Amino acid sequence: MTARYLAVKALVRQEQDGYANLVLDAELSRCRPPLESRDAAFAARIFYTVLERRNLLDWTLDRFLKKPVRKLDAPVRAILRAGLAQASYMEVPLPAAVNESVKLARAFGKTSAAGMVNAVLRRAAACRPGPEDFPDLSRRLQTYYSLSASVAELLQRQYGEEAEAIAAAFYLPAPTWVRVNSLKTDASALTESLTKEGCTVEPGPWAHCLRVQFPGSPAATKAFRQGLFHVQGLASQFAADSVQAAPGMRVLDLCAAPGGKSLTMAQAMEDRGELFSGEAVASRVPLLEKAFARCGVTCAHPFQADASQPNKALLKAPFDRVLCDVPCSGLGVIGKKPDIRYKDLAGLDALSALQKKILQNGSKYLAENGRLVYSTCTVNQNENEEVVAQFLRDNPDFAVIPPKKLPAQARVTPCGTLFLPGTDGFDGFFVAVLERKP
């Protein structure tokens, strides 16, 4: 099986099954013999480039087809999208993109479509649309930036003309940030170790943070296996640091998996005190256990529980710090999760209600002089500022505490700190620090 064949097969499945990363991983794991790492990476690039540009690819192809892309057979649709993505956005020479696409049409039993694939791809690849081809902002967001009507409408309504910069940021290369495991090493020693493994390492914007270019997967490095670091975005690190966990504290992370923020807090605690890391999905609790074991964290207690429901066990003794990193729409990390581009956002009201429940429950577990932190990876104001504003209305004894050390990329609102995607490597993120008024 070739990389292109696997990519097309995965694209066909993704239209049916959903979550892109799971679909691609499943196809790669089923491939026999397994693809070489270089071929697997090429297949992944095709797959994700199509997802990232799907609306624009379809708009371009439709200009040269007798019937819309959406009405073609699924394999032919995927072959056309993949071929155009390679020629237009992956620097694959046009003859190679076209010829291999024609071969795929035959390999998928669509020989009758081979001539059409050849002709359409050659013409479509010569068409290079730009944002100026879509004067209307709404149409530009939906077509040129490949966002669903719902996502485009939300960004435009809440951010106006700035919505285009947000949408464009989702195409920026995402740097890999790691958090140094201060329980085992320091930034200097980890930099030396990673450099020896062929990585390019630069200092991050604060302590225990590095920007790393890995030659392959971060998990494939010896330093990772030794638990010397974990991968964690800048805004996520900022959220964990905002908790201000310290040695000897009792700390609660209500929505902890896969564990990055819990690890950062455990390291701030110097592995002294008690850290309770909850996760609603039972199958994800082992991810926490594995992460803690790898990084040498012994103060953490992973457990399964629904954070939106009151938990009597957590009421037995108050916590000095509570983190509510709640489930959200993910509209700040579309660059990492292209599926979110096409969400219809129909369930946002129910999601906001869930977030409010989790935050309210978190406040009940807090010690009198404790700190409550609310965070999301979305830029949707209804999940961010409005959730916090409602909490403050319901709990007038609480107030938002502005952070003392604020990255230049942050925007301070009355209800918390907002990061927009693409600003110097930050994801779209929101963090609110809450404490009871003295």
N, C-alpha and C positions, 0 to 999 in steps of 0.2 A: 504494500500500500504506500502510495506517495504522500508527501506532506499536503499537496493540494487536494488530493482525493479525501484525506482525512478532514481537512478544513471544511470542504463542502459538505461532507457527511455530517459533521458537527453542526454546521449552519442549518441544515435541514432539521436536525433533531431539536435545535435550540428554539426554532419557531413553534415546536410542539410542547416542549418540556419546561421551558423557563430558564432558571439560573445558569448563566453562561459558563461560569467557572466550573460548575459541576458537570455540565454537558461535555465541555472540552476535556476535562480530566478523565471522564468515563470513556470517551472515545480513545484517548491516548492509552489508557490502561488496557483496553480491549485489543489494541492493535498488535497483530502477530505477523511477522516478528516485530518487536518494538522499534519505533523510529529512533534513529540516532538523535542525540540531543540537539544538533544543529537543525535537523529536519523538523523535530518537534517544535522548536522555537519558531521556525518559519511558518508552520501550520498555525501556531498560536497567533502570530502576527497577522496572518490573513484573516483568521476568525475574528479577532478583536477589531481590526481595521474596518471590516464590513459592519460590525455592530456599531462602531463609533460614527460611521458615515452613512448608515443605511438609507436615511431619508434623502440625502443628497445623491447617493448612487442611484436610487430609484428615479428621482427627478430627471437625472441625466439620461438614464437608459430609456425612460418613457418617451423621450424626444425622438427616439430612433426605432421604436417598436410599434407594431401594428395594434397590439393590445397591451394594456398596462402590465407592468412587472408582476403585480399582485395576482394577476389571473393566469400566470404561467404555471407549469408544473413546478413543484417545489425544488427538485434538483436543478432544473434549468434556471430557475430564479437565483438559486444559490451560486451556480456556476457563473452567471453573468455578473452578479455582485462581486464575487471573489476576483474575477478577471479584471473588472474595472478598478477595483480597489488596488490591485497590484500595479496596474499601469499608471494610475493617477496619483496614488498616495504612498506607494512602497518602492518607487524607483526601479521597478522590474521593467526591463525593455519590452516595448509593445509586442514585438513578434513572439517573444517567449510567453507573455501573458495570454495572447490570443491563441497560439498553437496549443499550449497546454490546456486551455479551456475547451478547445475543440476536442482534444483527446478525452477530456473528462465527460463531455456530452456523450461520447460513444461508450465510455466505461460505465456510465450510469444507465445505459440502455436507451439513450435519447438521440440516436443517430440522426433521426429526421430533423433534429434541431441544430445539428452541427453547423450547417451553412449559415443559419440565422445568427448563431453565436459568433461566428467569424465576422460577419458583416457588421453586426450591431456593435461589437466591442471596438472594431477599428474606427468606426465613426464616433462612438461615444467617448473614446479616449482622447479624441482631438478637441472635445468640448471641455473647457476648463472653467467652470462657473466660479464666480467670486461673490462676496457679500453684496457688492453693488448690483448684482443681478436680481436682488430681492429688496426693492426700495421700502416695502412695508416691513416694519420691525417684527411684527408677529410672524409673518411669513418667513422672514429671514431666520428667526429663531427656530422655527419648525423645520424648515427645509435645509438651509445652509448649515445650521448647527445641529441638525438631527435631534430635535427635542419633540416630545409629544405635545399636542395642543394644550394639555393641562399643565405640563411643566412650563412651557413657554408663557402661558397666560399668567401663571403665578409669579414667575420672575419679572415679567413686564409690569404687572400690577404693583408689586412690592418694591421694585428697584428702578422702574422707568428705563431711561436710556442706558443706565448702567447694566441692565440685563445682558446686553451684548458682550460686554467685557467679561461678565461671569461665564457666559456660554463659551466664549473663546478660550477662557482659562482651562476648561475641561480637556482641551487638546494639548496643553503644555506638557512636556516631559515631566514626569513626577520623580523627584529625587528620592532616594532611599535614606531615611534617617534611622539611626539606631540609638538605643539608650544603653550606656555603659553600665554593666552590673557592678556597682560599687562594693558589693559584698565580696567580689572575687578579684577585681582588677581596678585599674584607673584608665583615663582616656589615653594617656601616653603609652602605657603598656599595650592596650588594645589596638591602638593605631599601629604599633610595631608588629603585633601579631597578624593583623589583617593585611598589612602591606606585604608581609612575607608570603601570604597566601594569594598574592596577585591583585589585591584590592587597591583602589585609589581612595584615600581617606582625607577628609578635611574637617577642621573643627566646626562644631555646630554653634548656634547663637547663644548657648548657655552651657553651664557645667553638665558633664555626663552625657553630652549629646554630640554625635558625629554624623557627618554626611559621607556615605560610602557608595562607591561604584563597585559592585560585585561582578566578577567574571561569569558567574552563574547564579544559582539560587543561594541566598544568604544561609539557608539551612544546611547547605552542603559544606560549609566551612568548618574547620576544626574548632575555631573559636566559638561558633554557635553551639556545637555539640558539647563543648566544655561549659556552656552556660555563661559566657563572658559578656553577652549582650542579648537584647531582644529588639526586633524591628518595631518602631513606633513613630508615627508621624509627629510633626512639631506641635500641632494644635492639641493632639491627644496627650503629649507630654505636658503641655501647658495646663491642661485640665487636671492631670494627676498631681502636678506640682502645686496647683491652686488649693488642693486639699490641705497642704502643709502638715502631712503626717510626720510624726516625730517618734523617736525611740520611747517605748513603754506605753504608747497609746493603745486604746481599743478603736479599731478602724473597721468600717463596714463598706464594702463595695457591693451594691445591690444588683447590678447587672454586669457581671465581671468578665464572662468569656469573650474573647479567647485568652484574656489575662494580662494584656499589656499594662493597663493602668494599675492593676493590683501589684504587678511586679515592681513598677516604679515606686509605688507607695511602700512596699515591703523594704525596698532598698533605702528609702528615706527613713524608715523606722529602724534601720540597721539590724533588721531581723529580730527586733526586740519589742515585745508587746503582743497584741493579738489582732490579726487581720482576718475578717470573715468575708469570703468572696462567694456571693450567691449567683446562681444561674437558673433560669426558668426551665431550660431544656436539659433533661437529664443526660442525654448523650454528649453534651458539651462539657459537663463537669470533669470528665477525664482529661480534657484539654488543659484545664486549670491545674489539675494534679501533675500532669506531665511537665508543664511550664515551671511550676514551683520546684519540682524535683531537679530539673535541668539546671536551674539557676541557684540552687542551694538555699531556697527559702523554706524555713521551718516554722515560722510564726503564723503561716496562713492556714485557714480552715475552709476549703471549698465545700459548698453544699448546694443542694437543689431546692429551689423555692421560687414561687411566683411573686415577684417584687410588688405587684399591684394588689396583693392580698395581705391583710394584717398578719404578722407573724409573732405569735405569743413568745416563742423561744427567744426572739431578738429583744423582747421587752424586759427580759430578766435583769439585764445590766445595761446601763446607757453607754453610748459610744461617743468618743471624743470627736470623731470625724465620720461623716457619712457621704458617700459619693453615689449619685444617681445619674449614671451615664445611660440614658434611657433609649429604648428602641425608637427609631425615627425614620423619616422618609428617605434619608441619605442624600438629600439634594445638595450637599456640600462635597460629596465624594463621587460624583458622576464620572469623573476622569478615571477612577479606579474600578467603578462598577457600571459598565455601559448599559446594563439592563435597565437601570433607573431612568435613562433617557426617555424611555417609552412608557413610563407609568401613566396611568390615568388619574391617579391621586383621589380616587373615589372614596377611600376610607380614611381620609385625613382627620375628620372630626372624631372618629372613634379612636384614632391613634393619639390625638391630643388629649382625649379623656383618659386614656391609659397613662400617658405621661404625667398628668396631674395627679392621678392616684398614686403613682410611684413616688413622686416628690412629696406628697402629703404623708405617705407612710414613712418615708425616710426621716421626716421631721420628728416623728413619734419616737424614733429610736435614739434621738440625739440627747447628749448630756446638756445640762443647763448652759454651760459656756462653750458648747461645741460649735462645729462648723459644718454646714450642709452645702454641698456643691452639686449643681445641676449642669449636665452637659449633653450636647447632641452633635451629630455630624451633618446637620442640615442648615440651610440658610432661610428656611421658611419661618417667617415671623410668628405665625400661629403656633408653631411648635417651640419657639424660643421665647421671645419677649412676652407673648401673651400668656404662656403657661406660668412664667414667673410672676407676671402682673396679677394673675388670678390667685396664685399662692399668697402673694402679699396682701391681697384683699381679704382672703380667708384667714390669714395669720398676721394681723397687724403688729404683733410683737417681733416680727422678723424684719430685717432690712438687707438690702444688697450692699456688699462690701466691695469697693473698687480695688482691684489688685494693686499692690505696691510696685511691682516690677512688671511693666507692660511692654510687650514687643511693639515696635513701631508700626507693624502691620495691623495691629488690633484697632477695632472701633469700639469705643465705650458708649453703651446705651444706658438709659436709666435702669434697665433690668439685667444688664450683664455685658459681657465682652463678646464681640462678633469678629470672626475672621472670614474674609471672602476668599474663595479658591484662587490659587495661582499667585498669591502675593508672596514672593520669595520662598516658595516651597511649602506654604501652608495650605491645608485643606480648608474647605468651608466648615466652620465649626462655631459653636456657641457655648460659652461658659458663664454661669452665674454663681457667685459665692454669697451664701446667705448665713447670717448670724442673728441671734436674738438681740434686740436693742438693750443696751445697759439700763 
